[in-house]
Amino acid sequence: MKKLWLLFGLLVGLFFLIPLVAFTSSSEENNEFQVIPDEAIRLRILANSDNDRDQEIKHKVRDEINEVVTEWVQDIDDIEEARQLIQSRISELETVVDEVLNEEGEEVGYAVEYGDNISFPAKLYGNYLYPAGEYEAILVTLGEGSGSNWWCVLFPPLCFLDFFNGTSVAAEGEEQEVDEVEEEETEVKFFLFEWLGWS
């Protein structure tokens, strides 16, 4: 009987505690992610492969393109103006990629394209899921383009966010995360049942 009263007290305490935790979590979450505006221009870079060297090259290309485009759009606040500027200077971005590859002694092909139908995978960043879909973006494909991708938002400039450290979410990954949560809940229930002597 004493255990039942303790359980009742615990449940009442949780009833008052959960809204406070939810509010705090929501505030912290707002600091952890940035909502991408509906009108935004992204940058996605596909590495040749997942080996260390190809990933290093991807990061070097990323740094150069990000620096160049950020400088282009730093004084622009109209997305239509940003679109026209980027579209008219794609050849300059091709030159940037070409120079990085030459400096690194890499003889791989590449492609630079700009459009509003570039496919992006889902990305889990902190507690926020950026959904998969087709977005307006510059896409740089290095070699086979079969390695891990990196992406950020060039306009408005959000590349200071390390989206790369987010988790790419595939269907299997989502299932695995759900399984882990369910397993934790099952263990908690089992513990309570055991504590109450109901197991």
CNS distance restraints for C-alpha pairs under 8 A (distance, minus, plus):
assign (resid   1 and name CA) (resid   5 and name CA) 6.51 0.50 0.50
assign (resid   2 and name CA) (resid   6 and name CA) 6.31 0.50 0.50
assign (resid   3 and name CA) (resid   7 and name CA) 6.10 0.50 0.50
assign (resid   3 and name CA) (resid 196 and name CA) 6.45 0.50 0.50
assign (resid   4 and name CA) (resid   8 and name CA) 6.13 0.50 0.50
assign (resid   4 and name CA) (resid 196 and name CA) 7.57 0.50 0.50
assign (resid   5 and name CA) (resid   9 and name CA) 6.16 0.50 0.50
assign (resid   6 and name CA) (resid  10 and name CA) 6.13 0.50 0.50
assign (resid   7 and name CA) (resid  11 and name CA) 6.20 0.50 0.50
assign (resid   8 and name CA) (resid  12 and name CA) 6.25 0.50 0.50
assign (resid   9 and name CA) (resid  13 and name CA) 6.17 0.50 0.50
assign (resid  10 and name CA) (resid  14 and name CA) 6.20 0.50 0.50
assign (resid  11 and name CA) (resid  15 and name CA) 6.15 0.50 0.50
assign (resid  12 and name CA) (resid  16 and name CA) 6.76 0.50 0.50
assign (resid  13 and name CA) (resid  17 and name CA) 6.13 0.50 0.50
assign (resid  14 and name CA) (resid  18 and name CA) 5.77 0.50 0.50
assign (resid  15 and name CA) (resid  19 and name CA) 7.71 0.50 0.50
assign (resid  16 and name CA) (resid  20 and name CA) 7.38 0.50 0.50
assign (resid  17 and name CA) (resid  21 and name CA) 6.29 0.50 0.50
assign (resid  18 and name CA) (resid  22 and name CA) 6.02 0.50 0.50
assign (resid  19 and name CA) (resid  23 and name CA) 6.14 0.50 0.50
assign (resid  20 and name CA) (resid  24 and name CA) 6.23 0.50 0.50
assign (resid  21 and name CA) (resid  25 and name CA) 5.96 0.50 0.50
assign (resid  22 and name CA) (resid  26 and name CA) 6.02 0.50 0.50
assign (resid  23 and name CA) (resid  27 and name CA) 6.30 0.50 0.50
assign (resid  24 and name CA) (resid  28 and name CA) 6.22 0.50 0.50
assign (resid  25 and name CA) (resid  29 and name CA) 5.89 0.50 0.50
assign (resid  26 and name CA) (resid  30 and name CA) 6.24 0.50 0.50
assign (resid  27 and name CA) (resid  31 and name CA) 6.79 0.50 0.50
assign (resid  28 and name CA) (resid  32 and name CA) 6.49 0.50 0.50
assign (resid  29 and name CA) (resid  33 and name CA) 6.60 0.50 0.50
assign (resid  29 and name CA) (resid 126 and name CA) 7.61 0.50 0.50
assign (resid  29 and name CA) (resid 127 and name CA) 6.61 0.50 0.50
assign (resid  29 and name CA) (resid 128 and name CA) 7.74 0.50 0.50
assign (resid  30 and name CA) (resid  34 and name CA) 7.36 0.50 0.50
assign (resid  32 and name CA) (resid 126 and name CA) 6.17 0.50 0.50
assign (resid  32 and name CA) (resid 127 and name CA) 7.72 0.50 0.50
assign (resid  33 and name CA) (resid 125 and name CA) 6.88 0.50 0.50
assign (resid  33 and name CA) (resid 126 and name CA) 6.78 0.50 0.50
assign (resid  33 and name CA) (resid 127 and name CA) 7.89 0.50 0.50
assign (resid  33 and name CA) (resid 128 and name CA) 6.59 0.50 0.50
assign (resid  36 and name CA) (resid  40 and name CA) 7.05 0.50 0.50
assign (resid  36 and name CA) (resid 153 and name CA) 7.77 0.50 0.50
assign (resid  39 and name CA) (resid  79 and name CA) 7.10 0.50 0.50
assign (resid  40 and name CA) (resid  79 and name CA) 7.34 0.50 0.50
assign (resid  40 and name CA) (resid 136 and name CA) 6.96 0.50 0.50
assign (resid  40 and name CA) (resid 153 and name CA) 6.87 0.50 0.50
assign (resid  40 and name CA) (resid 154 and name CA) 7.62 0.50 0.50
assign (resid  40 and name CA) (resid 155 and name CA) 5.45 0.50 0.50
assign (resid  40 and name CA) (resid 156 and name CA) 6.23 0.50 0.50
assign (resid  41 and name CA) (resid  83 and name CA) 7.99 0.50 0.50
assign (resid  41 and name CA) (resid 135 and name CA) 7.81 0.50 0.50
assign (resid  41 and name CA) (resid 136 and name CA) 5.36 0.50 0.50
assign (resid  41 and name CA) (resid 137 and name CA) 5.03 0.50 0.50
assign (resid  41 and name CA) (resid 138 and name CA) 7.48 0.50 0.50
assign (resid  41 and name CA) (resid 153 and name CA) 5.90 0.50 0.50
assign (resid  41 and name CA) (resid 154 and name CA) 5.65 0.50 0.50
assign (resid  41 and name CA) (resid 155 and name CA) 4.99 0.50 0.50
assign (resid  41 and name CA) (resid 156 and name CA) 7.28 0.50 0.50
assign (resid  42 and name CA) (resid 135 and name CA) 7.48 0.50 0.50
assign (resid  42 and name CA) (resid 136 and name CA) 6.33 0.50 0.50
assign (resid  42 and name CA) (resid 137 and name CA) 4.32 0.50 0.50
assign (resid  42 and name CA) (resid 138 and name CA) 6.27 0.50 0.50
assign (resid  42 and name CA) (resid 151 and name CA) 6.99 0.50 0.50
assign (resid  42 and name CA) (resid 152 and name CA) 5.69 0.50 0.50
assign (resid  42 and name CA) (resid 153 and name CA) 4.14 0.50 0.50
assign (resid  42 and name CA) (resid 154 and name CA) 5.28 0.50 0.50
assign (resid  42 and name CA) (resid 155 and name CA) 6.88 0.50 0.50
assign (resid  43 and name CA) (resid 137 and name CA) 5.39 0.50 0.50
assign (resid  43 and name CA) (resid 138 and name CA) 4.86 0.50 0.50
assign (resid  43 and name CA) (resid 139 and name CA) 6.09 0.50 0.50
assign (resid  43 and name CA) (resid 140 and name CA) 7.89 0.50 0.50
assign (resid  43 and name CA) (resid 151 and name CA) 5.32 0.50 0.50
assign (resid  43 and name CA) (resid 152 and name CA) 5.46 0.50 0.50
assign (resid  43 and name CA) (resid 153 and name CA) 6.01 0.50 0.50
assign (resid  43 and name CA) (resid 154 and name CA) 6.22 0.50 0.50
assign (resid  44 and name CA) (resid 120 and name CA) 7.97 0.50 0.50
assign (resid  44 and name CA) (resid 137 and name CA) 6.99 0.50 0.50
assign (resid  44 and name CA) (resid 138 and name CA) 6.26 0.50 0.50
assign (resid  44 and name CA) (resid 139 and name CA) 4.91 0.50 0.50
assign (resid  44 and name CA) (resid 140 and name CA) 6.27 0.50 0.50
assign (resid  44 and name CA) (resid 149 and name CA) 6.72 0.50 0.50
assign (resid  44 and name CA) (resid 150 and name CA) 5.71 0.50 0.50
assign (resid  44 and name CA) (resid 151 and name CA) 4.34 0.50 0.50
assign (resid  44 and name CA) (resid 152 and name CA) 6.88 0.50 0.50
assign (resid  45 and name CA) (resid  58 and name CA) 6.86 0.50 0.50
assign (resid  45 and name CA) (resid  62 and name CA) 7.10 0.50 0.50
assign (resid  45 and name CA) (resid 139 and name CA) 5.89 0.50 0.50
assign (resid  45 and name CA) (resid 140 and name CA) 4.70 0.50 0.50
assign (resid  45 and name CA) (resid 141 and name CA) 5.98 0.50 0.50
assign (resid  45 and name CA) (resid 142 and name CA) 7.62 0.50 0.50
assign (resid  45 and name CA) (resid 149 and name CA) 5.44 0.50 0.50
assign (resid  45 and name CA) (resid 150 and name CA) 5.29 0.50 0.50
assign (resid  45 and name CA) (resid 151 and name CA) 6.35 0.50 0.50
assign (resid  46 and name CA) (resid  58 and name CA) 7.25 0.50 0.50
assign (resid  46 and name CA) (resid 139 and name CA) 7.78 0.50 0.50
assign (resid  46 and name CA) (resid 140 and name CA) 6.22 0.50 0.50
assign (resid  46 and name CA) (resid 141 and name CA) 4.87 0.50 0.50
assign (resid  46 and name CA) (resid 142 and name CA) 6.01 0.50 0.50
assign (resid  46 and name CA) (resid 145 and name CA) 4.95 0.50 0.50
assign (resid  46 and name CA) (resid 146 and name CA) 6.92 0.50 0.50
assign (resid  46 and name CA) (resid 147 and name CA) 6.12 0.50 0.50
assign (resid  46 and name CA) (resid 148 and name CA) 6.27 0.50 0.50
assign (resid  46 and name CA) (resid 149 and name CA) 4.46 0.50 0.50
assign (resid  46 and name CA) (resid 150 and name CA) 6.74 0.50 0.50
assign (resid  47 and name CA) (resid  54 and name CA) 6.04 0.50 0.50
assign (resid  47 and name CA) (resid  55 and name CA) 6.04 0.50 0.50
assign (resid  47 and name CA) (resid  57 and name CA) 7.68 0.50 0.50
assign (resid  47 and name CA) (resid  58 and name CA) 5.41 0.50 0.50
assign (resid  47 and name CA) (resid 141 and name CA) 6.65 0.50 0.50
assign (resid  47 and name CA) (resid 142 and name CA) 5.30 0.50 0.50
assign (resid  47 and name CA) (resid 143 and name CA) 7.27 0.50 0.50
assign (resid  47 and name CA) (resid 144 and name CA) 7.70 0.50 0.50
assign (resid  47 and name CA) (resid 145 and name CA) 5.16 0.50 0.50
assign (resid  47 and name CA) (resid 146 and name CA) 6.41 0.50 0.50
assign (resid  47 and name CA) (resid 147 and name CA) 4.56 0.50 0.50
assign (resid  47 and name CA) (resid 148 and name CA) 5.99 0.50 0.50
assign (resid  47 and name CA) (resid 149 and name CA) 6.14 0.50 0.50
assign (resid  48 and name CA) (resid  54 and name CA) 5.84 0.50 0.50
assign (resid  48 and name CA) (resid  55 and name CA) 7.81 0.50 0.50
assign (resid  48 and name CA) (resid 141 and name CA) 7.46 0.50 0.50
assign (resid  48 and name CA) (resid 142 and name CA) 4.96 0.50 0.50
assign (resid  48 and name CA) (resid 143 and name CA) 4.64 0.50 0.50
assign (resid  48 and name CA) (resid 144 and name CA) 4.90 0.50 0.50
assign (resid  48 and name CA) (resid 145 and name CA) 4.43 0.50 0.50
assign (resid  48 and name CA) (resid 146 and name CA) 5.48 0.50 0.50
assign (resid  48 and name CA) (resid 147 and name CA) 5.28 0.50 0.50
assign (resid  49 and name CA) (resid  54 and name CA) 5.80 0.50 0.50
assign (resid  49 and name CA) (resid  55 and name CA) 7.17 0.50 0.50
assign (resid  49 and name CA) (resid 144 and name CA) 7.17 0.50 0.50
assign (resid  49 and name CA) (resid 145 and name CA) 6.62 0.50 0.50
assign (resid  49 and name CA) (resid 146 and name CA) 5.12 0.50 0.50
assign (resid  49 and name CA) (resid 147 and name CA) 3.65 0.50 0.50
assign (resid  49 and name CA) (resid 148 and name CA) 7.05 0.50 0.50
assign (resid  50 and name CA) (resid  54 and name CA) 6.42 0.50 0.50
assign (resid  50 and name CA) (resid  55 and name CA) 6.11 0.50 0.50
assign (resid  50 and name CA) (resid 146 and name CA) 7.57 0.50 0.50
assign (resid  50 and name CA) (resid 147 and name CA) 4.52 0.50 0.50
assign (resid  50 and name CA) (resid 148 and name CA) 6.05 0.50 0.50
assign (resid  51 and name CA) (resid  55 and name CA) 6.30 0.50 0.50
assign (resid  51 and name CA) (resid 147 and name CA) 7.93 0.50 0.50
assign (resid  52 and name CA) (resid  56 and name CA) 6.11 0.50 0.50
assign (resid  53 and name CA) (resid  57 and name CA) 6.31 0.50 0.50
assign (resid  54 and name CA) (resid  58 and name CA) 6.23 0.50 0.50
assign (resid  54 and name CA) (resid 147 and name CA) 7.90 0.50 0.50
assign (resid  55 and name CA) (resid  59 and name CA) 6.38 0.50 0.50
assign (resid  55 and name CA) (resid 147 and name CA) 7.63 0.50 0.50
assign (resid  55 and name CA) (resid 148 and name CA) 7.76 0.50 0.50
assign (resid  56 and name CA) (resid  60 and name CA) 6.37 0.50 0.50
assign (resid  57 and name CA) (resid  61 and name CA) 6.23 0.50 0.50
assign (resid  57 and name CA) (resid 100 and name CA) 7.97 0.50 0.50
assign (resid  57 and name CA) (resid 101 and name CA) 7.56 0.50 0.50
assign (resid  57 and name CA) (resid 104 and name CA) 7.71 0.50 0.50
assign (resid  58 and name CA) (resid  62 and name CA) 6.10 0.50 0.50
assign (resid  58 and name CA) (resid 142 and name CA) 7.62 0.50 0.50
assign (resid  59 and name CA) (resid  63 and name CA) 6.15 0.50 0.50
assign (resid  60 and name CA) (resid  64 and name CA) 6.39 0.50 0.50
assign (resid  60 and name CA) (resid 100 and name CA) 7.09 0.50 0.50
assign (resid  61 and name CA) (resid  65 and name CA) 6.13 0.50 0.50
assign (resid  61 and name CA) (resid  96 and name CA) 7.70 0.50 0.50
assign (resid  61 and name CA) (resid  97 and name CA) 6.02 0.50 0.50
assign (resid  61 and name CA) (resid 100 and name CA) 6.34 0.50 0.50
assign (resid  62 and name CA) (resid  66 and name CA) 5.87 0.50 0.50
assign (resid  63 and name CA) (resid  67 and name CA) 6.11 0.50 0.50
assign (resid  64 and name CA) (resid  68 and name CA) 6.25 0.50 0.50
assign (resid  64 and name CA) (resid  96 and name CA) 6.94 0.50 0.50
assign (resid  65 and name CA) (resid  69 and name CA) 6.02 0.50 0.50
assign (resid  65 and name CA) (resid  93 and name CA) 6.73 0.50 0.50
assign (resid  65 and name CA) (resid  96 and name CA) 6.90 0.50 0.50
assign (resid  65 and name CA) (resid  97 and name CA) 7.80 0.50 0.50
assign (resid  66 and name CA) (resid  70 and name CA) 5.80 0.50 0.50
assign (resid  66 and name CA) (resid 154 and name CA) 7.19 0.50 0.50
assign (resid  66 and name CA) (resid 159 and name CA) 7.53 0.50 0.50
assign (resid  67 and name CA) (resid  71 and name CA) 6.27 0.50 0.50
assign (resid  68 and name CA) (resid  72 and name CA) 6.42 0.50 0.50
assign (resid  69 and name CA) (resid  73 and name CA) 6.29 0.50 0.50
assign (resid  69 and name CA) (resid  86 and name CA) 7.79 0.50 0.50
assign (resid  69 and name CA) (resid 154 and name CA) 7.10 0.50 0.50
assign (resid  70 and name CA) (resid  74 and name CA) 5.71 0.50 0.50
assign (resid  70 and name CA) (resid 154 and name CA) 6.69 0.50 0.50
assign (resid  70 and name CA) (resid 157 and name CA) 6.82 0.50 0.50
assign (resid  72 and name CA) (resid  85 and name CA) 7.88 0.50 0.50
assign (resid  73 and name CA) (resid  77 and name CA) 7.92 0.50 0.50
assign (resid  73 and name CA) (resid  82 and name CA) 6.33 0.50 0.50
assign (resid  73 and name CA) (resid 155 and name CA) 7.25 0.50 0.50
assign (resid  74 and name CA) (resid 157 and name CA) 7.94 0.50 0.50
assign (resid  76 and name CA) (resid  81 and name CA) 7.15 0.50 0.50
assign (resid  76 and name CA) (resid  82 and name CA) 6.67 0.50 0.50
assign (resid  77 and name CA) (resid  82 and name CA) 7.94 0.50 0.50
assign (resid  77 and name CA) (resid 156 and name CA) 7.74 0.50 0.50
assign (resid  78 and name CA) (resid  82 and name CA) 6.44 0.50 0.50
assign (resid  79 and name CA) (resid  83 and name CA) 6.04 0.50 0.50
assign (resid  79 and name CA) (resid 155 and name CA) 7.46 0.50 0.50
assign (resid  80 and name CA) (resid  84 and name CA) 6.31 0.50 0.50
assign (resid  81 and name CA) (resid  85 and name CA) 6.17 0.50 0.50
assign (resid  82 and name CA) (resid  86 and name CA) 6.11 0.50 0.50
assign (resid  82 and name CA) (resid 155 and name CA) 7.53 0.50 0.50
assign (resid  83 and name CA) (resid  87 and name CA) 5.96 0.50 0.50
assign (resid  84 and name CA) (resid  88 and name CA) 6.07 0.50 0.50
assign (resid  85 and name CA) (resid  89 and name CA) 6.38 0.50 0.50
assign (resid  86 and name CA) (resid  90 and name CA) 6.21 0.50 0.50
assign (resid  87 and name CA) (resid 114 and name CA) 6.89 0.50 0.50
assign (resid  89 and name CA) (resid  93 and name CA) 6.85 0.50 0.50
assign (resid  90 and name CA) (resid  94 and name CA) 6.39 0.50 0.50
assign (resid  90 and name CA) (resid 112 and name CA) 7.24 0.50 0.50
assign (resid  90 and name CA) (resid 113 and name CA) 7.40 0.50 0.50
assign (resid  90 and name CA) (resid 114 and name CA) 7.65 0.50 0.50
assign (resid  91 and name CA) (resid  95 and name CA) 6.35 0.50 0.50
assign (resid  92 and name CA) (resid  96 and name CA) 6.34 0.50 0.50
assign (resid  93 and name CA) (resid  97 and name CA) 6.32 0.50 0.50
assign (resid  93 and name CA) (resid 112 and name CA) 7.34 0.50 0.50
assign (resid  94 and name CA) (resid  98 and name CA) 6.08 0.50 0.50
assign (resid  94 and name CA) (resid 111 and name CA) 7.55 0.50 0.50
assign (resid  94 and name CA) (resid 112 and name CA) 6.14 0.50 0.50
assign (resid  95 and name CA) (resid  99 and name CA) 6.04 0.50 0.50
assign (resid  96 and name CA) (resid 100 and name CA) 6.31 0.50 0.50
assign (resid  97 and name CA) (resid 101 and name CA) 6.25 0.50 0.50
assign (resid  97 and name CA) (resid 110 and name CA) 7.85 0.50 0.50
assign (resid  98 and name CA) (resid 102 and name CA) 6.15 0.50 0.50
assign (resid  99 and name CA) (resid 103 and name CA) 6.02 0.50 0.50
assign (resid 100 and name CA) (resid 104 and name CA) 6.17 0.50 0.50
assign (resid 101 and name CA) (resid 105 and name CA) 6.04 0.50 0.50
assign (resid 101 and name CA) (resid 106 and name CA) 5.03 0.50 0.50
assign (resid 101 and name CA) (resid 107 and name CA) 6.97 0.50 0.50
assign (resid 101 and name CA) (resid 108 and name CA) 7.69 0.50 0.50
assign (resid 102 and name CA) (resid 106 and name CA) 6.05 0.50 0.50
assign (resid 102 and name CA) (resid 107 and name CA) 7.47 0.50 0.50
assign (resid 108 and name CA) (resid 142 and name CA) 6.98 0.50 0.50
assign (resid 108 and name CA) (resid 143 and name CA) 5.11 0.50 0.50
assign (resid 109 and name CA) (resid 142 and name CA) 6.29 0.50 0.50
assign (resid 109 and name CA) (resid 143 and name CA) 4.82 0.50 0.50
assign (resid 110 and name CA) (resid 140 and name CA) 7.13 0.50 0.50
assign (resid 110 and name CA) (resid 141 and name CA) 5.43 0.50 0.50
assign (resid 110 and name CA) (resid 142 and name CA) 4.51 0.50 0.50
assign (resid 110 and name CA) (resid 143 and name CA) 5.45 0.50 0.50
assign (resid 111 and name CA) (resid 139 and name CA) 7.87 0.50 0.50
assign (resid 111 and name CA) (resid 140 and name CA) 5.72 0.50 0.50
assign (resid 111 and name CA) (resid 141 and name CA) 5.19 0.50 0.50
assign (resid 111 and name CA) (resid 142 and name CA) 6.76 0.50 0.50
assign (resid 112 and name CA) (resid 138 and name CA) 7.01 0.50 0.50
assign (resid 112 and name CA) (resid 139 and name CA) 5.74 0.50 0.50
assign (resid 112 and name CA) (resid 140 and name CA) 4.61 0.50 0.50
assign (resid 112 and name CA) (resid 141 and name CA) 6.58 0.50 0.50
assign (resid 113 and name CA) (resid 138 and name CA) 5.68 0.50 0.50
assign (resid 113 and name CA) (resid 139 and name CA) 5.27 0.50 0.50
assign (resid 113 and name CA) (resid 140 and name CA) 6.63 0.50 0.50
assign (resid 114 and name CA) (resid 118 and name CA) 7.96 0.50 0.50
assign (resid 114 and name CA) (resid 136 and name CA) 7.50 0.50 0.50
assign (resid 114 and name CA) (resid 137 and name CA) 5.72 0.50 0.50
assign (resid 114 and name CA) (resid 138 and name CA) 4.41 0.50 0.50
assign (resid 114 and name CA) (resid 139 and name CA) 6.22 0.50 0.50
assign (resid 115 and name CA) (resid 135 and name CA) 7.96 0.50 0.50
assign (resid 115 and name CA) (resid 136 and name CA) 5.46 0.50 0.50
assign (resid 115 and name CA) (resid 137 and name CA) 5.77 0.50 0.50
assign (resid 115 and name CA) (resid 138 and name CA) 6.78 0.50 0.50
assign (resid 116 and name CA) (resid 134 and name CA) 7.03 0.50 0.50
assign (resid 116 and name CA) (resid 135 and name CA) 5.29 0.50 0.50
assign (resid 116 and name CA) (resid 136 and name CA) 3.53 0.50 0.50
assign (resid 116 and name CA) (resid 137 and name CA) 6.19 0.50 0.50
assign (resid 117 and name CA) (resid 134 and name CA) 4.73 0.50 0.50
assign (resid 117 and name CA) (resid 135 and name CA) 5.29 0.50 0.50
assign (resid 117 and name CA) (resid 136 and name CA) 5.94 0.50 0.50
assign (resid 117 and name CA) (resid 137 and name CA) 7.74 0.50 0.50
assign (resid 118 and name CA) (resid 134 and name CA) 5.02 0.50 0.50
assign (resid 118 and name CA) (resid 135 and name CA) 5.27 0.50 0.50
assign (resid 118 and name CA) (resid 136 and name CA) 6.19 0.50 0.50
assign (resid 118 and name CA) (resid 137 and name CA) 6.10 0.50 0.50
assign (resid 118 and name CA) (resid 138 and name CA) 7.85 0.50 0.50
assign (resid 118 and name CA) (resid 139 and name CA) 7.05 0.50 0.50
assign (resid 119 and name CA) (resid 132 and name CA) 7.51 0.50 0.50
assign (resid 119 and name CA) (resid 133 and name CA) 5.68 0.50 0.50
assign (resid 119 and name CA) (resid 134 and name CA) 4.40 0.50 0.50
assign (resid 119 and name CA) (resid 135 and name CA) 6.46 0.50 0.50
assign (resid 120 and name CA) (resid 132 and name CA) 5.33 0.50 0.50
assign (resid 120 and name CA) (resid 133 and name CA) 5.46 0.50 0.50
assign (resid 120 and name CA) (resid 134 and name CA) 6.08 0.50 0.50
assign (resid 120 and name CA) (resid 135 and name CA) 7.11 0.50 0.50
assign (resid 121 and name CA) (resid 131 and name CA) 7.21 0.50 0.50
assign (resid 121 and name CA) (resid 132 and name CA) 4.46 0.50 0.50
assign (resid 121 and name CA) (resid 133 and name CA) 6.80 0.50 0.50
assign (resid 121 and name CA) (resid 168 and name CA) 6.87 0.50 0.50
assign (resid 121 and name CA) (resid 169 and name CA) 7.16 0.50 0.50
assign (resid 121 and name CA) (resid 170 and name CA) 7.71 0.50 0.50
assign (resid 122 and name CA) (resid 129 and name CA) 6.94 0.50 0.50
assign (resid 122 and name CA) (resid 130 and name CA) 5.64 0.50 0.50
assign (resid 122 and name CA) (resid 131 and name CA) 4.57 0.50 0.50
assign (resid 122 and name CA) (resid 132 and name CA) 3.98 0.50 0.50
assign (resid 122 and name CA) (resid 133 and name CA) 7.64 0.50 0.50
assign (resid 122 and name CA) (resid 168 and name CA) 6.02 0.50 0.50
assign (resid 122 and name CA) (resid 169 and name CA) 5.28 0.50 0.50
assign (resid 122 and name CA) (resid 170 and name CA) 7.13 0.50 0.50
assign (resid 123 and name CA) (resid 129 and name CA) 5.74 0.50 0.50
assign (resid 123 and name CA) (resid 130 and name CA) 5.08 0.50 0.50
assign (resid 123 and name CA) (resid 131 and name CA) 6.58 0.50 0.50
assign (resid 123 and name CA) (resid 132 and name CA) 7.34 0.50 0.50
assign (resid 123 and name CA) (resid 163 and name CA) 7.93 0.50 0.50
assign (resid 123 and name CA) (resid 166 and name CA) 6.17 0.50 0.50
assign (resid 123 and name CA) (resid 167 and name CA) 5.59 0.50 0.50
assign (resid 123 and name CA) (resid 168 and name CA) 4.61 0.50 0.50
assign (resid 123 and name CA) (resid 169 and name CA) 5.54 0.50 0.50
assign (resid 124 and name CA) (resid 128 and name CA) 5.78 0.50 0.50
assign (resid 124 and name CA) (resid 129 and name CA) 4.44 0.50 0.50
assign (resid 124 and name CA) (resid 130 and name CA) 6.19 0.50 0.50
assign (resid 124 and name CA) (resid 166 and name CA) 5.28 0.50 0.50
assign (resid 124 and name CA) (resid 167 and name CA) 4.85 0.50 0.50
assign (resid 124 and name CA) (resid 168 and name CA) 6.21 0.50 0.50
assign (resid 124 and name CA) (resid 169 and name CA) 6.44 0.50 0.50
assign (resid 125 and name CA) (resid 129 and name CA) 6.19 0.50 0.50
assign (resid 125 and name CA) (resid 130 and name CA) 7.36 0.50 0.50
assign (resid 125 and name CA) (resid 163 and name CA) 6.54 0.50 0.50
assign (resid 125 and name CA) (resid 165 and name CA) 7.41 0.50 0.50
assign (resid 125 and name CA) (resid 166 and name CA) 4.31 0.50 0.50
assign (resid 125 and name CA) (resid 167 and name CA) 6.43 0.50 0.50
assign (resid 126 and name CA) (resid 166 and name CA) 6.85 0.50 0.50
assign (resid 141 and name CA) (resid 145 and name CA) 5.20 0.50 0.50
assign (resid 150 and name CA) (resid 163 and name CA) 7.46 0.50 0.50
assign (resid 150 and name CA) (resid 164 and name CA) 5.49 0.50 0.50
assign (resid 151 and name CA) (resid 163 and name CA) 6.49 0.50 0.50
assign (resid 151 and name CA) (resid 164 and name CA) 6.65 0.50 0.50
assign (resid 152 and name CA) (resid 158 and name CA) 6.57 0.50 0.50
assign (resid 152 and name CA) (resid 159 and name CA) 5.05 0.50 0.50
assign (resid 152 and name CA) (resid 161 and name CA) 7.35 0.50 0.50
assign (resid 152 and name CA) (resid 162 and name CA) 7.71 0.50 0.50
assign (resid 152 and name CA) (resid 163 and name CA) 6.19 0.50 0.50
assign (resid 153 and name CA) (resid 157 and name CA) 5.94 0.50 0.50
assign (resid 153 and name CA) (resid 158 and name CA) 4.98 0.50 0.50
assign (resid 153 and name CA) (resid 159 and name CA) 5.52 0.50 0.50
assign (resid 154 and name CA) (resid 158 and name CA) 6.15 0.50 0.50
assign (resid 154 and name CA) (resid 159 and name CA) 6.19 0.50 0.50
assign (resid 159 and name CA) (resid 163 and name CA) 7.99 0.50 0.50
assign (resid 162 and name CA) (resid 166 and name CA) 7.38 0.50 0.50
assign (resid 169 and name CA) (resid 173 and name CA) 5.64 0.50 0.50
assign (resid 169 and name CA) (resid 174 and name CA) 6.33 0.50 0.50
assign (resid 170 and name CA) (resid 174 and name CA) 6.33 0.50 0.50
assign (resid 171 and name CA) (resid 175 and name CA) 6.42 0.50 0.50
assign (resid 172 and name CA) (resid 176 and name CA) 6.16 0.50 0.50
assign (resid 173 and name CA) (resid 177 and name CA) 6.22 0.50 0.50
assign (resid 174 and name CA) (resid 178 and name CA) 6.26 0.50 0.50
assign (resid 175 and name CA) (resid 179 and name CA) 6.12 0.50 0.50
assign (resid 176 and name CA) (resid 180 and name CA) 6.27 0.50 0.50
assign (resid 177 and name CA) (resid 181 and name CA) 6.40 0.50 0.50
assign (resid 178 and name CA) (resid 182 and name CA) 6.18 0.50 0.50
assign (resid 179 and name CA) (resid 183 and name CA) 6.03 0.50 0.50
assign (resid 180 and name CA) (resid 184 and name CA) 6.31 0.50 0.50
assign (resid 181 and name CA) (resid 185 and name CA) 6.35 0.50 0.50
assign (resid 182 and name CA) (resid 186 and name CA) 6.14 0.50 0.50
assign (resid 183 and name CA) (resid 187 and name CA) 6.28 0.50 0.50
assign (resid 184 and name CA) (resid 188 and name CA) 6.40 0.50 0.50
assign (resid 185 and name CA) (resid 189 and name CA) 6.29 0.50 0.50
assign (resid 186 and name CA) (resid 190 and name CA) 6.11 0.50 0.50
assign (resid 187 and name CA) (resid 191 and name CA) 6.15 0.50 0.50
assign (resid 188 and name CA) (resid 192 and name CA) 6.34 0.50 0.50
assign (resid 189 and name CA) (resid 193 and name CA) 6.18 0.50 0.50
assign (resid 190 and name CA) (resid 194 and name CA) 6.05 0.50 0.50
assign (resid 190 and name CA) (resid 199 and name CA) 7.49 0.50 0.50
assign (resid 191 and name CA) (resid 195 and name CA) 6.05 0.50 0.50
assign (resid 192 and name CA) (resid 196 and name CA) 6.12 0.50 0.50
assign (resid 193 and name CA) (resid 197 and name CA) 6.06 0.50 0.50
assign (resid 193 and name CA) (resid 198 and name CA) 4.90 0.50 0.50
assign (resid 193 and name CA) (resid 199 and name CA) 5.40 0.50 0.50
assign (resid 194 and name CA) (resid 198 and name CA) 5.81 0.50 0.50
assign (resid 194 and name CA) (resid 199 and name CA) 5.06 0.50 0.50
